[in-house]
Amino acid sequence: MIATKYGVSDEWTGRVETTIIDHLKLWGEWEEAPVPSEQIINGHTVSNIRIEQAYKGNFHLFVTIDGKERDQ
């Protein structure tokens, strides 16, 4: 990624990416790919993958791995 190459922080690249995607959605130019309901990764069952915006604009990644909810 060019931003990483030039030392732009993940925080800023995430903000820019989110803004671009939001504009594309408003203009009807963004079609989200369907997320598979369940996958097997390294022998683990992975499902219910989602990102949610929390307080103060932080984002959390949620996923269910082998039946247990996890977040990052």
Residue pairs with C-beta under 8 A, 6 or more apart in sequence:
1 13
3 12
3 13
3 16
4 13
14 59
21 30
24 30
35 49
35 50
37 47
38 45
38 46
38 47
39 45
39 46
39 47
40 46
44 65
44 66
45 65
45 66
45 67
46 63
46 64
46 65
47 63
47 64
48 62
48 63
48 64
48 69
49 61
49 62
49 63
50 61
50 62
50 63
51 59
51 60
51 61
51 62
52 59
52 60
52 62
53 59
53 60
54 60
60 71
60 72
61 71
61 72
62 69
62 70
62 71
63 69
63 70
63 71
64 70
